[in-house]
Amino acid sequence: MNIKEPPQVTPGAFSVVVNSYPDRVDDYLDYFRPFDKKGRYLPYDELRHRVDDDLDHTLVWSLVKLARNRQQSPIISLGEPKTACHYLLTPQIQKAVSEVDRNTTRAHLEWISAQIGEEEQVGYLLNDLIEDESISSSQLEGAATTTRVAKDLLKRKKKPKSKDEKMILGNYKLMNFAWENRDKKLTLDLLREMHKVGVEGIDDDVYTPGNFRKTDDVFVENSDGEIVHTPPPSENLKNRLKEICDWANDNHDERDDVSYVHPLIKAITLHFCIGYEHPFRDGNGRVARALFYWYLFKKGFAAFRYIAISVLLKKAPVQYGKSYLYTETDEMDLTYFIEYQSNIIIRAIQKFREAYQRAMLKIEEFNDWIFKSGLYRKLNDKQRAVFQVAKQGVATVFTIRDVEYNLGCSYNTASKALNGLVDLNLFAKVKQGREWIYTMKTKDDIVNNWEG
């Protein structure tokens, strides 16, 4: 994860261009803008490869920086001594803001249910998606458990046996904690509790759950063991964190002046703040991502319960790390980090939309089949929901506890739903230990054995 740090800006860059390169003025001025011709906000590490070799790269970078500085807005100050962070609204960031506003509010979730017309089935699908962020966030931190095994762990409420399974369960609890505490103000105590919920019981000697670091022997290393980030000193850490909390609690999205900040941008900035300050000995990434979700929950973007950014972050961990480094090495220009996260969020929202659009299509096809076969009249709402989920492949193994949780019903209601499906020759069941395991039969079996 080595990067080429940007050079010092050349003073009086325009004068240097005019006096030293009079025949190349137009070529240099072509770079006097914050983005390249494709609308990309490139760090120097990438920009230098796209500049003609016969141009002075330092001078080009100076012109780019001048253009950016004219349009940037301050957002927060971090570190010791304080360094002002700033950002610029790029096309990608604006697109992410638009996607979030249109697709992730509570009202949009209600619209999805209304469009599909099957609230029970939507609920089952979305509850399955809740687990994805906690699993992928753990995998991003190094948990080696597969997604299938992890989902089984959470759905069947198994007791975690390995460190990896403890990480999965800790992240799952942390995401639920973020949702349940979305109406609270951010305080040092809430930060400590987030950390404690997420890491307690994994390796308490390493993580020291719920305690801020008191030493300066904490570093961020790359895969080669090289130090890529040294957090600000532990001295005065609590005061710096309190200032971050105060900033988080300020309603910047209600301002009508230059201090306005959209909740998405603020949530991403909080994510960065924790990664940069690194207030805990370990587990900072998990807390940073949970804080991102917590803030969006707080601002009414409820669909983020079902949108997993870590699924995409773990596919390109080097780029995730570089987005931190680009910011830190370029005068705390948060645009790099915000834009990278915006790109991830756009893709994550698209995956969420594809999931419920597939659900809509499958439900329409399913309802057509069960109506024509006469099956529709024999299934109650909960049986339809479970059968549809099984038919889609969203889940292949069901337990009474699983259905009880996902459908929000009683144990007896879940049991009757599953056993009713067995009686109709739609499901089979087998006992494993003390628990019954239910699976859907093949469509051919169902059709061949359907008695109408």
PyMOL commands that set and color helices and strands:
alter all, ss='L'
color gray80, all
select helices_A, chain A and resi 13-20+22-29+44-50+57-71+91-103+106-116+119-140+147-155+163-180+188-199+204-207+237-249+252-254+263-277+284-298+302-306+310-313+317-329+335-373+376-378+381-392+400-407+411-423+443-449
alter helices_A, ss='H'
color red, helices_A
select strands_A, chain A and resi 73-78+83-87+220-221+227-229+427-432+435-440
alter strands_A, ss='S'
color yellow, strands_A
deselect
rebuild
show_as cartoon
